[in-house]
Amino acid sequence: MLQKLSLKTKKLALGLLMLLMLYLAYVLSFKKSISAAVLNAQLKSVGADGGEPPSAIAHLEREHGFYLAVLKGYQVRSEDRESRLWQSVSGMAITTGTAIGFSPETVTAFSDTAAVDSTVIFDRFTFSGGYKNLVKLLDTLSKAKGIGRIAAADLGKEKASSQEEGKEKLVLRLKIAAVRR
């Protein structure tokens, strides 16, 4: 089919393809780089004057809002936290078809200096099952509210304990962090 086209048509198609690639490169990469360079130049000129630009205040407010939203995802209620956490996590494990084990060591990491009554707590859980089920469980846990957030995850294989089982299963060890107020 390409041999049937005339040289002029091939050159036109090549030119259009090059323009399309140039446009895609601009939209996907150069546009953001150019706007970042322009913003940097504006901030440097305002910073040399010693004043705070109004866009910096808006940026700081957005950043503060983001960090507040992240912190709210980690906050849990202090009353009956352990049983609520266990019920939530075990219910999610049952729903996704994975086995769950709970190591009862709750580690208190540190107290926040800004608010004396807020404390970071880590809980460890062990799940076993198939890869798809463990991925579903991780997805469900990441979207859950009021139980904390996943601080660490370790996925590995574990040999079957008896000869009858005879196959390896995947084991997921999770550490969930929460801020108790």
Secondary structure, 3 states (H helix, E strand, C coil): CHHHCCHHHHHHHHHHHHHHHHHHHHHHHHHHHHHHHHHHHHHHHHHHHCCCCHHHHHHHHHHHHHHHHHHHHHEECCCCHHHHHHHHHHHHHHHHCCEEEEEEEEEEEEECCCCCCCEEEEEEEEEEECHHHHHHHHHHHHHCCCCCEEEEEEEEEECCCCCCCCCCEEEEEEEEEEEEC
